[in-house]
Amino acid sequence: MSGICEGRIVVITGAGGGIGREHALAFAAEGARVVVNDLGGARDGSGASAGPAQAVAEEIKAKGGEAVAHTEDISTWDGSLSLIQTAIDAFGGLDVVVNNAGILRDRMLTNMTEAEWDSVIKVHLKGTFGPAHHAAAYWRDRSKAGETVDARIINTSSPSGIFGNVGQSNYGAAKAGIAAFTVIAAMELGRYGVTVNAIAPTALTRMTEDLGFVQQQESAAKEQLEPVSTWSPLGAENISPLVVWLGSPQSKGVTGRVFSVSGGFISVAEGWVNGPSVDRQGKWEPGELGEVIPDLVAKAAPNATMLGTRPTA
């Protein structure tokens, strides 16, 4: 039986371990040819090694799949361009880009350095923009040449970006930016046959293993399972089925959405909307707003928790 991504050509950034590795294996299992990108650095982005990407590519090939490794830095312009070109050179085209690469340099705002801010923004935000840009330019040219394009970009946001998390102003800002980037890119690229979506996953990986809210979710979920269950509620492998489906031809009608995903849970995240409002049909004086703004805030729904739910009293 053919998989739902049979013959699709997929590039995945940060695929040397964790969620990205699971994406690569899952796409290959569904018939895709995969470019496995990973710089091979530490969790904070330091260092580099070709080993992780090569190992995943070899793992796919050992199972009868097709894969090549790419080990350049996709947060650079040339590195992201070479990623897209690698897919074209190795497999003759490109159908799906999964932007997954990321690093963490958590720090409270008052203690965060410029380097800690810049590095996280570069890897996550520019590292999403670069591959998406070069892939979109390739697909636009194919579309203008009269070819039928049925392509996908799948970005990786985070609960820290769409809901917020203390100590992650750099990471959260980047991930919120990715969510907005997804919505706008979907508006722009639909005319070329490209859909753009994002996931906001929660899983236990090297990136998240010491984050308190993730550990609490894993413990709470395990308490509800049968004692004999070996399923890991926050296993990285639980994230990939949604990503593979979003990369398949079956997802053609879905674009511009951000999906929360964890374990067996999938939800469409609903974006910012205007809440309680007032309009005086004229200019306000600053002093008048003391009687207006607190009332609007009191009527508004509170911000969501890290679980994407309204806080209880």
ChimeraX attribute file (.defattr): number of C-alpha atoms within 10 A of each C-alpha:
attribute: neighborCount
match mode: 1-to-1
recipient: residues
	/A:1	6
	/A:2	9
	/A:3	13
	/A:4	18
	/A:5	25
	/A:6	17
	/A:7	17
	/A:8	22
	/A:9	27
	/A:10	29
	/A:11	31
	/A:12	26
	/A:13	31
	/A:14	30
	/A:15	30
	/A:16	28
	/A:17	19
	/A:18	17
	/A:19	25
	/A:20	26
	/A:21	27
	/A:22	21
	/A:23	29
	/A:24	32
	/A:25	23
	/A:26	19
	/A:27	31
	/A:28	28
	/A:29	20
	/A:30	20
	/A:31	20
	/A:32	28
	/A:33	28
	/A:34	29
	/A:35	29
	/A:36	31
	/A:37	33
	/A:38	30
	/A:39	24
	/A:40	23
	/A:41	17
	/A:42	14
	/A:43	14
	/A:44	15
	/A:45	16
	/A:46	10
	/A:47	10
	/A:48	15
	/A:49	14
	/A:50	17
	/A:51	15
	/A:52	23
	/A:53	26
	/A:54	21
	/A:55	16
	/A:56	26
	/A:57	27
	/A:58	17
	/A:59	16
	/A:60	23
	/A:61	15
	/A:62	10
	/A:63	11
	/A:64	12
	/A:65	19
	/A:66	21
	/A:67	27
	/A:68	21
	/A:69	25
	/A:70	27
	/A:71	23
	/A:72	21
	/A:73	23
	/A:74	30
	/A:75	22
	/A:76	17
	/A:77	16
	/A:78	13
	/A:79	18
	/A:80	26
	/A:81	18
	/A:82	20
	/A:83	28
	/A:84	25
	/A:85	18
	/A:86	19
	/A:87	24
	/A:88	15
	/A:89	12
	/A:90	15
	/A:91	19
	/A:92	10
	/A:93	17
	/A:94	26
	/A:95	25
	/A:96	28
	/A:97	26
	/A:98	28
	/A:99	29
	/A:100	24
	/A:101	25
	/A:102	24
	/A:103	20
	/A:104	20
	/A:105	19
	/A:106	19
	/A:107	17
	/A:108	12
	/A:109	13
	/A:110	7
	/A:111	10
	/A:112	16
	/A:113	12
	/A:114	8
	/A:115	10
	/A:116	17
	/A:117	21
	/A:118	11
	/A:119	21
	/A:120	26
	/A:121	22
	/A:122	18
	/A:123	22
	/A:124	28
	/A:125	24
	/A:126	20
	/A:127	24
	/A:128	29
	/A:129	24
	/A:130	22
	/A:131	29
	/A:132	26
	/A:133	16
	/A:134	18
	/A:135	25
	/A:136	21
	/A:137	14
	/A:138	16
	/A:139	24
	/A:140	19
	/A:141	13
	/A:142	14
	/A:143	17
	/A:144	11
	/A:145	9
	/A:146	9
	/A:147	12
	/A:148	12
	/A:149	18
	/A:150	20
	/A:151	26
	/A:152	29
	/A:153	28
	/A:154	27
	/A:155	26
	/A:156	23
	/A:157	30
	/A:158	26
	/A:159	21
	/A:160	25
	/A:161	22
	/A:162	27
	/A:163	16
	/A:164	21
	/A:165	16
	/A:166	11
	/A:167	17
	/A:168	20
	/A:169	21
	/A:170	24
	/A:171	30
	/A:172	24
	/A:173	20
	/A:174	25
	/A:175	27
	/A:176	21
	/A:177	17
	/A:178	27
	/A:179	26
	/A:180	18
	/A:181	20
	/A:182	28
	/A:183	18
	/A:184	13
	/A:185	21
	/A:186	20
	/A:187	15
	/A:188	13
	/A:189	20
	/A:190	15
	/A:191	12
	/A:192	20
	/A:193	15
	/A:194	25
	/A:195	28
	/A:196	30
	/A:197	26
	/A:198	29
	/A:199	28
	/A:200	25
	/A:201	24
	/A:202	26
	/A:203	25
	/A:204	22
	/A:205	15
	/A:206	12
	/A:207	16
	/A:208	15
	/A:209	12
	/A:210	11
	/A:211	10
	/A:212	9
	/A:213	14
	/A:214	19
	/A:215	16
	/A:216	10
	/A:217	17
	/A:218	18
	/A:219	12
	/A:220	12
	/A:221	14
	/A:222	16
	/A:223	9
	/A:224	8
	/A:225	13
	/A:226	9
	/A:227	8
	/A:228	6
	/A:229	8
	/A:230	9
	/A:231	12
	/A:232	16
	/A:233	22
	/A:234	24
	/A:235	18
	/A:236	22
	/A:237	20
	/A:238	23
	/A:239	26
	/A:240	21
	/A:241	15
	/A:242	15
	/A:243	22
	/A:244	24
	/A:245	16
	/A:246	26
	/A:247	30
	/A:248	23
	/A:249	16
	/A:250	11
	/A:251	14
	/A:252	17
	/A:253	8
	/A:254	12
	/A:255	23
	/A:256	19
	/A:257	21
	/A:258	27
	/A:259	21
	/A:260	23
	/A:261	24
	/A:262	21
	/A:263	19
	/A:264	10
	/A:265	11
	/A:266	15
	/A:267	13
	/A:268	12
	/A:269	16
	/A:270	12
	/A:271	11
	/A:272	7
	/A:273	5
	/A:274	6
	/A:275	11
	/A:276	12
	/A:277	12
	/A:278	9
	/A:279	7
	/A:280	6
	/A:281	6
	/A:282	6
	/A:283	7
	/A:284	10
	/A:285	8
	/A:286	7
	/A:287	8
	/A:288	9
	/A:289	11
	/A:290	10
	/A:291	9
	/A:292	12
	/A:293	14
	/A:294	11
	/A:295	13
	/A:296	14
	/A:297	13
	/A:298	10
	/A:299	12
	/A:300	13
	/A:301	12
	/A:302	12
	/A:303	12
	/A:304	13
	/A:305	16
	/A:306	18
	/A:307	15
	/A:308	16
	/A:309	11
	/A:310	12
	/A:311	12
	/A:312	6
	/A:313	3
